[in-house]
Amino acid sequence: MAIHSAKTTDQIKNRCDLVELIGEYLRLEKKGNNYVALCPFHQEKTPSFSVSPDKQLYYCFGCGEGGDHFKFVMKMENLTFPDAMELLARKTGVTLPDKNNNKTKESITEKLFELNDLAMRYFHYVLQSTKEGQKARDYLKNRGFTLSSIEEFKLGFAPSEWDAFLEVANKKGYSRELMLKGGLIASRSDGRGHYDRFRNRLMFPIMDLRGRVVGFGGRVLQEAPGTPKYLNSPETPLFDKGRYLYGIYQAKDALRQQREALIVEGYTDVIALYQGGVRNVVATLGTALTPMQAKQLRQQVEKAIMAFDADDGGRSATLRGLNILINSGLKIKVAEIPQGKDPDTVLKEIGAKAFQELIGKALPFLDYQIKQLKEKYHLDTAEGKNQFGREFLVLLNNFAGDLEKEHYIKQVAEELAISEEVLRLELKKIRDKKRSSEKKSNNLNINGKNNIIREHVFNPAEEFLLKLLLCYEGVFERIDELERTSRKDGLQFFSKEMQKIIEACRILRENGENVRVASLLNCIDEEELIQNYLTRAAFAAQQWGELSEEEVRKMTDDCIRKVKKTSLKNRRSNIEAEIKKREQSGDSQKVKELLYEWEKLNLAERELGLEKEGWTW
Ligand SMILES: [Zn+2]
């Protein structure tokens, strides 16, 4: 059990509002006294993730994840407690007590962020201020990119030398090992030395939601055979193509305001549209949309419009992405960009206003799909109708709600002169077939992680007692006393988790501190599950009004009695089982001992039963 200087953690928390901190990652919405968002720790379609500004705690009623600033950053950024502490200290300008010792073991993640930042600034400088950057400046000017766009997206240019960046980073004291790890240099194939990965390329820094550079995309100025047009950072500890969306940092405010995202395919599309006033625009990084990207978007917006090139490649990418977006709970529309053009070109041709109108006319996902299907088959032949009908119904079954099903069945029946009844009957067949195959696959992975909500550690009375403990003075003394005496009698009424919480309370008391959730969380920073339960209790207690001293006393009494009772009962049934086992193996001495203990428990239970049952819940 680590104790951190409560002063430092408090200082950090005081300087950084939890609502603001979480707001950097998630779109929060005010609801009553709290803020809610879609939980980043489990998949969900309606928000059950709550943040309390008063308590400065978060808790998810869907998956049971909860905690404070530190826990959130740890989970979100996949950091250890010291690293989360370091990150938040830097953010808030709080000096950590043993900073000098920490400096040497600064995490690799932080160093890579620093290195990426250096690379971004270097490439940006080359583009803006050097002779070598001239051709890139010309290129950008020809494509109509303004200086403020170049600034906003921190575009850059990587010189054509083999080791320009390597030398710069070397002078700044970064090791080659780190540069390799960050994907900025590569090893020569003969094993002798290294060279810059990005050379003679226009550089697009790829940022996370918080504006930190996670990787780069590099584009050649002139296409040449044998050289890929685009080159991305390889997979690094910071960069994963499937995780990030280009432009999400710049688009963040617009996304949250408009609650709608426009998804395009290329870096330059993003910049051109942003410059043209379409600010809620992001792009995938040259891959089909991944579930992780969809989830990230869903945390910011409710609707997404796909605007992909209308050529075949674009269309199939659109289709692949759509299913993923829909499964993430986003409402989807598809904007049809004229054949053979990309959004950037179209915007230039028709202007920003007309482009907005085009986006405004985007078709709902199902309409778009049905339109595609109609173009695919010859609907004037029986065979074509048949093929169309089959695919149409599979589509409905997978993606339509009941009302939508009715709507589209009526529409298609009329257009194709088929009876609605036949369509409904066929739809039912498809549904039944899908259900039975789903059942089969469910049975196969019955041990999978289906139930999101983790098993409750506490029994209800114990949890209630914990809530009282967190909210009212004097409750701890009662619990403390009970725990000490029960231990002396060789009984333990509390779960292991509760015992740890009681232990943490004692430590706080010994240090002259009050029992508060925030300080308790500090004491048990390595016990994730206990942290979850603490925050859960704190959140639940929030719903109470102020209780009178008398009410608190009575509730505490009741809880303690129930905790005792449950614990005695559990012990007794365990002993009964043990007795049976020993009897079978003929261990009469042990049976005698167990019977004696059983009698003791029985007596204790009866005594408890005589106490008057008071308030119940
Ligand atoms: Zn959750």
Residues whose N, C-alpha, C, O or C-beta is under 5 A from the ligand:
A	BS01	ZN	C39 F41 H42 C60 G62 C63
